[in-house]
Amino acid sequence: MQTISKHKKENRSLLYEITVMAIIHYFFFILYAICTTHIPDIGGMKMSREYAPVSVESKSMIGISGSSSRKSSSANSNQSSKHAKYEPGYPKISRTHYFPTRATEKEMAKHDRYIVHGILYTETLKHEYIAKNWRVPQVEELNNPPLYLQRKVCVNILMKNRSVPYINALMMTLMMSHEADERDKNLNTRFGKGYRLLSYAQLNIIDTERRLEFLNYDRLRKKIMNLPFVKYHQPFRASVITSNYDPKNRRLNKMEEYIAAANQCMKSNLRWCIIMEEYTVVPIDFLKALQQFVIAPLESHILVHGTPEKYPDDEALMEKMSVLSLFSTTNSKSGTRIQIHNLDYSRDIYDTDRGKLNSERRGLGLHRHKSMYEMYPDNGTDDDGDDEAYNTAMLFSTAAVKTKLIPMLQDLRDKEIWYITNGYSDDSRENMFNLEAEFRLYTGVKRYHLEPSLVNRIGFYDEEFDDIEFGDERLGISNWITDTRFLFEAGYFWEGKDEYCMQPNGEWIEDAYYNDDTKSSCEQN
């Protein structure tokens, strides 16, 4: 009996020890859980550690630099934004990449396609094709020509021997926008593909190259210069060769370039004058949009508000508008600026702003793309809007060119020469001349701009751009200025899934009329 009693005591002692050890382990487990589990702030005191994601430092919408640094910081307890402070995978920087944001990479891809297609398109231009479709029309070829075929616009393209052949991309978009045979009931003859454009606009290329070692162009660019419907001008070549011209004063150079372009507008005796840079592209409906959304409204304003005395010189318009910019990075409806190098814009706004093909619009449940443009005034006569004056593509009335633009440019040129001759050289003299801003100040009349851009800027590799900090000097990228809303062509309003449809019995069939809403096989079955 004593032995049994002894074993019972030993068992109770062992059970007690096991129980105590379990309680101790459980206590430490609870303590560990408390220390490693997040507890909300109590009375403003943080009870646990939190870890913030590694982020790209966000810059302001106006002053963001092209290069961004990475930093790690503790999270702010009051931060409630659903967006991360960075874009995954960006910035992309290597010996061949420089993309601060996703938007810059997407827009650079478009830029590259324009350049590649411009080169390839130039290679396809044969003499027989040009002679048949792109000869300058003669007046006697028309019988009672309609008003929309009367020549009205003098287009001047400023070109130089840049590292990237932008002129080929621009001419590709201009010519491809009219590569359809034009037939009109008012015409007795079927004309070539470029007839409508050439009957409305005179095209000039102003060669502004002043660097002696770059005066000779490559074969592709010479092919554009030699197009029979383009008037090629070299106003500075002789002075560069004979006097070993110094090309360093950019302000003076730009003034003289604008004077050369303005003189061509005067010689053309056409009513409207466009001065544009070569690093631009135009949409497939350029001429139609120019007529409908720009020229027609301006001429209507002159007719309504002009008087018989003012009408010949378009004074009614000059009192309203100094210059119209056909390029803009302002979104007046949303009150935002298009800055693809900016993190906030790329992450939050870019996908809303960017131009979308009809196939994508179909997939997103949106209506077909429709070209619509509106003119907006810039901010008064102060300096608020001058950072939007990019001088990319400007439209003037020829009357304003004659009475205001040329006199202003000649006066400023003479003053600039005086400054240089008398040794007045400082940093301000080295800045690029801003024609849009200067002309607004000179006339005291508002500038206007078109939204979205009818002429889009793609000059990411523009060596003349002032502020290299917006790009990467090593790769030659100098800026990220472009209009993401621009769309060369919207394309067909169907996507891959539209090629097939399901019958009532659940069987899938191929829709032979997938690209024609009026003949859809799905609707017939």
Phi, psi and omega in degrees: 000318179298324180294316179298317179297322180295318180295322179297318178297318180295321180294319179295321179297318179294320179295322178297315180296320179296319180296317179298315180297321179295319179296317180297314179298319180296321179298314180293327178295316178298317181298318179295319180296320179297320185286336186249002180254138181295131175239129181303159178299137178239116180062030179081359181259127181279129185257001181207170178267142174235156181236126179269150178292153173293132188227159172274132182298125182277131177257171180288162182294335184265316190253021183293138178270160180295324181266142182233148178254159179255146179211155177245133182216155177286147184287146175273129184295339181270357182284121183237007181297138180279348182266145171287158181273026179201168173253124181304129178089000182233148005284150174260112183227123175206192179290340179240359181237140167209089182231100179298329184219169176296323181297322180294322179292319180295316181288328175294326177298319176296315178306312183295323179295319177299316182295312181297314180293326177298318178294312182294321179296318179300322179295331183278349183288112180255155183301319182297318179295315181296316182297325183280320191249343188231042173268150181289124183291148177256148184300322184292348178284346183259146174242108185054067184296138177292160184299323184288354177256007176276131184292130185227336192241133173256115183257122180244119182255119179276123187230148171212173185277072180283167180291337179245132183283072182294328183300328179292321178293317179297313181294327176299314181291325178295315184283321180293336179288354181228023181272062173213134181302130183266125176232133181221143183294338180276354182253139181273346186232148174275123186258173181289176187293328183266010188297316186296319178293313185288337178280346182253329187228144171260129185255123177239140170249122179258110180282113184256010183292128179240354180279121187303321183284353181245013183291334180266124184266162178283172186299320183295318180287326176298327178297323177289317180300328185268006177299133187294337181268001179252132175267116184259128183235140178234075186288344186245353186299314183297318182291327179293317183288318187278326186246007182051055188305138178269114186271015192280332182278098187289326180297310180297318179302314183293321177301315181292327177295317179292324177297317179298318179293318180297323178296324177294324176296320179294319180293328182291333182061028177264161190282332186236147184231124175245129174242120185220156178274159182287336184277053182226165173222157180237159182279172183296334180252036186304307185296315180299316180292321178299317179292314189282319189256352182237294187295311182301312178298322181292318179291327176296319178299319180295318181293321183284317188259350180278163175243163179306329180284325184271334189301316184302328182256010178055037182294329179299324179283321181295335176282344183258321188218133177274313181206147176248122176272125179275000176235140180205147173247020178261136172249094186293332181289321180263349180072027182241165175251143179273108180223094188290342178278354182271130183301313183297317179295313182299318185281320191254335191239331190306312184295334176282319184284320194299146176293137184241135175296157180298327178298319177290321179297323177297316181293331180271000180077023180263162177286168176302151176294135177227126181287122177221133181228146179225146177263135180232141174281146173276177191288098169047218180238027175258196185265007188296327186258004187288340177287352175264359181272096185260354177057032184282311179209114187239138177245129176235156165282144181296332175298319177291326177298316184289313189269340186232311188293307182297314176302320178296313182296319180294321179294315179294324178296316180297320178293321180295319177297321178296317178301315182293316182298324183265012172077018177275089182235121176217183183299324182295331180288341181270352181289152178292142179286126182257097186294316182302315181291317181294321182290325175297316180294321183293318182273336185072020182241146185298148166274152173237156175222160183254136177232134347291181185291131172278332174239116185262143179269128177234019187281060179293336180253040181275112183292341184275353183296138189294312195254097185289347182293343178282354182222209181230111185295328182297319180268355179087002178281120185253344183194169178232039184272117178196167177252110184291344181284343184295139179221119180295311179209136184281334179080191184282148181267061174203157177231176188307321183292341181287349181285349181227153177213159184261132176279167180303331180277005178090358181276138179269132178234158177279133181269107183293339182242044184297334182261014178227107184297336184277348183233027185299129177296330179296318180290329180286336182255000000 
